[in-house]
């Protein structure tokens, strides 16, 4: 079964990903060419780990971490 997932990288764009069942967030980010180094990853607005499995209709948001002092 193919699932439809949207990936939003703030400041970069929105990507549509046709994920196969069992695909992880890391799989979707790799397909979109997004590195998660120094990024906060959220799914449906909640913190997520890249090894979490995607579900149909998920919205993955990738937010750059801001350093300050």
N, C-alpha and C positions, 0 to 999 in steps of 0.2 A: 504494500500500500504506500502510495506517495502522499506526503504531508506538505502543506504549504506553510512556510515559515518566513517571516519578515525580519531582517536584521538591519538595525539602525546604528550607524556609527556617527555620533554627534560631530558636526563640522565636516563630514565627508559625504554622507549620502545614505540612501535606503536601498537595500538589496533584497530581492526575492530569492528564496532558496526552496527548491523542490527536494525535500529530505525523504530518504527511505526510512522505513520503520526501524527504530533502534539507533538512528543517527544521534551523535552527541552534539553539544554546542560547539565543541572544538571542530567537528566536521563541517558545520555550517560556516564558522568563521574562516576556516581554511578555504572553503569554496568561494567565499567573498574576498579572499586575499587580505584578511584582517588579522593582525598580530595582537595578542592580548597583553603584551608586555606593557606595564604601566597603565593598565586599563581596569575599570570597574565593569563587570558584566552583570546584567540583570535580565531576568525573564519575567515578562508580565509585571514589571515594576519591582520585583523582589530579587535580592542578591542571589547569584547562581555561580556554580562551579563549572568549568569548561567540560568536565566529564559527565555532567548531567545530561539525561536523554531528552531530546526534543519531543514535543507533542504537536499535533496538527493545530495550526492557528497561532502558535507561539509568536510573540514579539520579543526579539532579543535586542537589548540596547547596550551598546558599548560606549562607555564614557571615559575620556582621558582623565587620569588622576592629576590633580593640580597640587604642585608643591609650593609651599609658601613659608614665610618665616617671620 
